[in-house]
């Protein structure tokens, strides 16, 4: 581990020099590439330097304790300081191990989020709308931007299906844990007896991919242009600008009707198609080398129930890590960081344990 850290520090210093060289500064593409690498090393180098400092200070304390003629009261202070340094070095060592764990290459990418109403009819569609608003609020909290790609609404304001983009640094690293089945337990407004209904919605989070990430034969894609239709919501326009892409080999269908421009709808639809094909390729590759799918807590399978939102008990439970919070309204208002941070911590612990096996 120390050899890797020393190499990272040397490379960081090398980049510090390169980024000041005129020929590098004048080459915008090269400069951006080196700056990105420099930024990627910054956290690990900072932690490594703090670790070295803590180790050095610990050695000094040990040296003082080992010398003769130390006043008893001062010895107790030194022992207390030694405990602090041992704790500090242990924490920094743990952090460095996590930082050295290979990162998901998609973590910094933008994402497409797809929500589909599941079991429960209109109630499931209304829950789909609740989940969509939750993610929009969460994106706002993180400084991410969102944009609808396609939406199918119901007359009562529910969402049968929606695809939207979330853009911002680290969007996938935060939202990738949301893939799976979300379950809601609540009393519908139409339920006169007060009986609790259970409904579900499926969430899929796809890292944004482009034509360089996948192999796509244009002849394999059937393109249809049609007029937008739906429940008459604000997202529906009246021109023949909606686009439907059908990838014939896989049967994947992507539609985009949110923009008035046919060209913009086509561009968005292809972005979603690239992302879905990329997900298929990654899943097939990982299936070939591992029984675990993607860098996610749990299997990452869309059929896996990952979370329950219980209205009567004001409770949210993430079943993958047995985390229960009694602040349903806050979570649905976008306060997801406590859950996502816990999922990331659990994921990192699993990776560390796997690396140490």
Wavefront OBJ file of the C-alpha trace (Angstrom):
o trace
v 0.000 0.000 0.000
v 2.775 2.436 0.917
v 4.488 1.892 -2.443
v 1.272 2.794 -4.273
v 0.831 5.886 -2.123
v 4.413 7.017 -2.700
v 3.937 6.559 -6.458
v 0.709 8.584 -6.329
v 2.486 11.397 -4.463
v 5.353 11.419 -6.978
v 2.908 11.578 -9.872
v 1.009 14.401 -8.148
v 4.201 16.454 -7.816
v 5.110 15.681 -11.415
v 1.717 16.976 -12.527
v 2.182 20.130 -10.420
v 5.199 20.941 -12.578
v 3.666 19.884 -15.896
v 0.614 22.078 -15.368
v 2.851 25.157 -15.301
v 4.673 24.345 -18.550
v 3.755 26.692 -21.475
v 3.388 23.889 -24.035
v 0.941 22.069 -21.754
v -1.037 25.225 -20.953
v -1.377 26.028 -24.666
v -2.760 22.551 -25.407
v -6.279 22.811 -23.972
v -7.105 19.124 -24.374
v -3.870 17.942 -22.735
v -4.148 20.539 -19.972
v -7.716 19.448 -19.162
v -6.652 15.796 -19.108
v -3.697 16.421 -16.769
v -5.774 18.730 -14.563
v -8.397 15.997 -14.210
v -5.714 13.477 -13.223
v -4.257 15.987 -10.745
v -7.686 16.553 -9.160
v -8.214 12.818 -8.910
v -4.977 12.390 -6.943
v -5.461 15.377 -4.646
v -7.560 13.674 -1.957
v -5.400 10.576 -1.711
v -2.138 12.577 -1.597
v -3.539 14.861 1.097
v -4.573 11.844 3.192
v -1.194 10.164 2.621
v 0.687 13.266 3.798
v -1.471 13.517 6.911
v -0.863 9.819 7.522
v 2.933 10.244 7.244
v 2.812 13.221 9.594
v 0.738 11.268 12.137
v 3.116 8.284 11.958
v 6.130 10.558 12.433
v 4.525 12.256 15.447
v 3.628 8.871 16.911
v 7.251 7.742 16.590
v 8.405 10.870 18.431
v 6.014 10.130 21.296
v 7.202 6.523 21.446
v 10.795 7.744 21.503
v 10.076 10.081 24.417
v 8.297 7.321 26.312
v 11.286 5.052 25.789
v 13.757 7.547 27.171
v 14.632 7.448 30.859
v 13.933 10.055 33.510
v 10.459 11.063 32.281
v 8.301 12.701 34.957
v 5.317 10.404 35.873
v 2.738 13.102 35.153
v 4.353 13.873 31.801
v 4.475 10.139 31.020
v 0.692 9.970 31.457
v 0.295 12.883 29.035
v 2.555 11.093 26.543
v 0.496 7.898 26.857
v -2.683 9.856 26.215
v -1.088 11.499 23.169
v 0.077 8.095 21.932
v -3.490 6.780 22.108
v -4.651 9.752 20.049
v -1.929 9.206 17.437
v -2.707 5.490 17.226
v -6.353 6.296 16.633
v -5.518 8.955 14.053
v -3.149 6.701 12.086
v -5.666 3.839 12.154
v -8.418 6.099 10.780
v -6.151 7.509 8.083
v -4.969 4.026 7.136
v -8.577 2.915 6.744
v -9.345 5.973 4.605
v -6.305 5.333 2.419
v -7.353 1.732 1.840
v -10.751 2.964 0.682
v -9.172 5.586 -1.582
v -6.920 2.923 -3.120
v -9.875 0.639 -3.844
v -10.548 0.774 -7.602
v -13.315 3.272 -8.258
v -16.322 2.726 -10.432
v -15.322 4.409 -13.725
v -18.868 5.711 -14.089
v -18.996 7.509 -10.736
v -18.444 10.999 -12.137
v -20.919 10.593 -14.986
v -24.342 12.120 -15.434
v -27.237 9.682 -15.292
v -30.613 8.822 -16.709
v -33.199 7.794 -14.128
v -36.159 5.694 -15.207
v -39.182 5.276 -12.920
v -41.953 2.847 -13.810
v -45.160 2.322 -11.840
v -45.420 -1.286 -10.702
v -48.087 -3.172 -8.796
v -50.951 -1.041 -7.529
v -52.574 0.625 -10.535
v -53.280 4.346 -10.110
v -51.830 4.315 -6.596
v -48.530 3.002 -8.013
v -48.528 5.791 -10.605
v -49.107 8.386 -7.877
v -46.191 6.869 -5.959
v -44.070 7.131 -9.125
v -44.795 10.875 -9.134
v -43.764 11.091 -5.462
v -40.454 9.362 -6.229
v -39.805 11.665 -9.183
v -40.310 14.758 -7.002
v -38.068 13.226 -4.325
v -35.201 12.841 -6.782
v -35.705 16.334 -8.217
v -35.519 17.811 -4.702
v -32.446 15.699 -3.930
v -30.763 16.872 -7.137
v -31.439 20.494 -6.171
v -29.853 19.912 -2.757
v -26.701 18.491 -4.396
v -26.482 21.223 -7.026
v -27.421 18.814 -9.842
v -29.721 19.739 -12.713
v -32.591 17.598 -14.006
v -34.402 17.446 -17.331
v -37.296 15.263 -18.430
v -36.664 13.055 -21.457
v -40.015 11.298 -21.642
v -43.072 11.063 -19.415
v -46.367 9.220 -19.401
v -48.834 10.707 -16.932
v -52.272 9.698 -15.675
v -55.382 11.877 -15.439
v -54.980 12.050 -11.636
v -51.403 13.374 -11.772
v -49.635 10.055 -11.420
v -46.676 8.934 -13.502
v -46.869 5.590 -15.266
v -43.347 5.994 -16.608
v -40.743 8.740 -16.713
v -37.169 9.039 -17.922
v -35.176 12.075 -16.820
v -31.537 13.097 -16.761
v -29.572 14.198 -13.700
v -26.423 16.164 -14.481
v -23.665 17.132 -12.070
v -20.305 16.016 -10.757
v -20.640 12.624 -9.108
v -24.326 12.163 -9.991
v -23.919 8.432 -10.651
v -21.800 7.882 -7.535
v -24.742 9.083 -5.417
v -27.757 7.804 -7.332
v -26.559 4.362 -8.444
v -27.789 2.869 -5.164
v -31.397 3.780 -6.044
v -31.846 1.026 -8.648
v -34.457 -1.511 -7.603
v -38.038 -1.847 -6.427
v -39.375 0.860 -4.101
v -42.459 -0.036 -2.066
v -45.001 2.318 -0.494
v -47.523 1.521 2.226
v -50.245 4.116 2.722
v -53.983 4.739 2.796
v -55.118 6.033 -0.620
v -57.359 9.103 -0.625
v -60.024 7.014 -2.378
v -59.997 4.352 0.375
v -63.035 4.981 2.586
v -62.328 2.169 5.065
v -58.842 3.437 5.914
v -57.179 0.226 4.714
v -53.455 0.444 3.984
v -52.523 -0.364 0.381
v -49.117 -1.540 -0.797
v -47.846 -0.367 -4.192
v -44.498 -0.467 -5.944
v -42.432 1.428 -8.476
v -39.251 0.354 -10.194
v -36.250 2.678 -10.456
v -33.333 2.188 -12.848
v -30.271 4.440 -12.799
v -28.110 4.377 -15.932
v -24.754 6.163 -16.303
v -24.806 8.359 -19.374
v -22.977 6.722 -22.269
v -22.145 7.908 -25.772
v -21.422 6.393 -29.153
v -17.803 5.805 -28.146
v -18.924 3.581 -25.248
v -20.987 1.089 -27.237
v -21.090 -0.505 -30.651
v -24.246 0.520 -32.467
v -25.078 -0.294 -36.081
v -27.408 2.434 -37.427
v -29.233 -0.221 -39.450
v -30.240 -1.886 -36.171
v -32.248 1.167 -35.075
v -35.747 1.854 -36.340
v -36.731 5.523 -36.008
v -40.377 6.595 -35.810
v -41.635 10.167 -35.687
v -45.064 10.832 -34.213
v -47.224 13.389 -32.443
v -46.915 13.589 -28.660
v -49.818 12.182 -26.684
v -50.689 11.754 -23.050
v -52.882 12.975 -20.243
v -52.541 16.568 -21.411
v -49.896 17.631 -18.930
v -47.572 20.569 -19.377
v -44.876 18.405 -20.962
v -46.951 17.411 -23.996
v -46.656 19.384 -27.239
v -48.843 19.268 -30.313
v -46.303 18.903 -33.150
v -44.971 15.812 -34.902
v -41.697 15.998 -33.019
v -41.799 12.949 -30.725
v -39.215 10.270 -31.453
v -39.361 6.529 -30.897
v -36.204 4.449 -31.308
v -36.410 0.663 -31.502
v -33.182 -1.302 -31.230
v -34.122 -4.406 -33.193
v -31.486 -6.863 -31.851
v -32.424 -6.262 -28.175
v -35.991 -5.016 -28.468
v -35.136 -1.892 -26.429
v -37.578 0.942 -27.144
v -36.780 4.545 -26.241
v -39.145 7.468 -26.690
v -38.606 11.182 -26.244
v -41.377 13.742 -26.623
v -40.561 16.468 -24.141
v -38.909 18.923 -26.518
v -40.660 20.798 -29.324
v -37.608 20.241 -31.509
v -37.566 16.909 -33.340
v -33.768 17.093 -33.523
v -33.400 17.612 -29.760
v -35.772 14.746 -29.035
v -33.764 12.507 -31.357
v -30.468 13.477 -29.673
v -31.894 12.786 -26.206
v -33.429 9.478 -27.296
v -30.107 8.271 -28.702
v -28.349 9.230 -25.457
v -30.789 7.073 -23.496
v -30.399 4.221 -25.995
v -26.597 4.359 -25.706
v -26.923 4.235 -21.913
v -29.274 1.247 -21.978
v -27.030 -0.662 -24.382
v -24.008 0.204 -22.251
v -25.785 -1.149 -19.173
v -26.503 -4.395 -21.015
v -22.864 -4.751 -22.072
v -21.562 -4.061 -18.549
v -24.067 -6.463 -16.991
v -23.096 -9.229 -19.449
v -19.385 -8.644 -18.808
v -19.737 -8.691 -15.039
v -22.009 -11.734 -15.171
v -19.197 -13.553 -16.938
v -16.626 -12.812 -14.228
v -18.705 -12.428 -11.083
v -22.031 -13.294 -9.511
v -22.252 -9.739 -8.214
v -23.764 -7.192 -10.545
v -22.317 -3.696 -10.587
v -20.795 -1.729 -7.753
v -23.970 -1.591 -5.714
v -25.177 -2.784 -2.350
v -27.330 -5.832 -2.966
v -27.564 -7.367 -6.407
v -28.528 -4.191 -8.218
v -31.293 -6.213 -9.843
v -34.382 -4.191 -10.741
v -36.578 -6.912 -9.253
v -34.965 -6.574 -5.820
v -37.058 -4.730 -3.223
v -34.671 -2.193 -1.776
v -36.756 0.280 0.234
v -40.147 0.701 1.883
v -41.893 4.027 2.541
v -44.516 3.545 5.275
v -46.807 6.568 5.660
v -48.788 5.542 8.789
v -45.549 4.971 10.735
v -43.626 7.909 9.189
v -40.979 5.288 8.404
v -38.451 4.661 5.645
v -36.587 1.351 5.687
v -33.710 0.421 3.399
v -33.742 -3.373 3.418
v -30.203 -3.810 2.070
v -28.559 -2.395 5.171
v -31.431 -2.683 7.680
v -31.558 1.093 8.099
v -34.820 2.583 9.398
v -35.481 6.303 9.679
v -38.604 7.919 11.105
v -38.621 11.006 8.910
v -40.620 10.038 5.855
v -41.623 13.591 4.909
v -38.016 14.785 4.978
v -36.812 11.864 2.854
v -39.566 12.381 0.277
v -38.572 16.051 0.293
v -35.123 15.078 -0.967
v -33.267 14.477 2.306
v -31.608 11.285 1.050
v -28.002 11.844 2.091
v -28.225 9.898 5.362
v -29.460 6.824 3.502
v -27.054 7.160 0.575
v -24.056 7.849 2.849
v -24.883 4.680 4.821
v -25.116 2.680 1.587
v -21.758 4.033 0.402
v -20.126 3.198 3.758
v -21.519 -0.340 3.617
v -20.374 -0.738 0.009
v -16.855 0.433 0.901
v -16.697 -1.968 3.854
v -17.653 -4.860 1.569
v -14.972 -3.895 -0.942
v -12.332 -3.588 1.787
v -13.262 -6.985 3.193
v -13.069 -8.484 -0.293
v -9.638 -6.932 -0.933
v -8.317 -8.266 2.367
v -9.501 -11.827 1.720
l 1 2 3 4 5 6 7 8 9 10 11 12 13 14 15 16 17 18 19 20 21 22 23 24 25 26 27 28 29 30 31 32 33 34 35 36 37 38 39 40 41 42 43 44 45 46 47 48 49 50 51 52 53 54 55 56 57 58 59 60 61 62 63 64 65 66 67 68 69 70 71 72 73 74 75 76 77 78 79 80 81 82 83 84 85 86 87 88 89 90 91 92 93 94 95 96 97 98 99 100 101 102 103 104 105 106 107 108 109 110 111 112 113 114 115 116 117 118 119 120 121 122 123 124 125 126 127 128 129 130 131 132 133 134 135 136 137 138 139 140 141 142 143 144 145 146 147 148 149 150 151 152 153 154 155 156 157 158 159 160 161 162 163 164 165 166 167 168 169 170 171 172 173 174 175 176 177 178 179 180 181 182 183 184 185 186 187 188 189 190 191 192 193 194 195 196 197 198 199 200 201 202 203 204 205 206 207 208 209 210 211 212 213 214 215 216 217 218 219 220 221 222 223 224 225 226 227 228 229 230 231 232 233 234 235 236 237 238 239 240 241 242 243 244 245 246 247 248 249 250 251 252 253 254 255 256 257 258 259 260 261 262 263 264 265 266 267 268 269 270 271 272 273 274 275 276 277 278 279 280 281 282 283 284 285 286 287 288 289 290 291 292 293 294 295 296 297 298 299 300 301 302 303 304 305 306 307 308 309 310 311 312 313 314 315 316 317 318 319 320 321 322 323 324 325 326 327 328 329 330 331 332 333 334 335 336 337 338 339 340 341 342 343 344 345 346 347 348 349 350 351 352 353 354 355 356 357
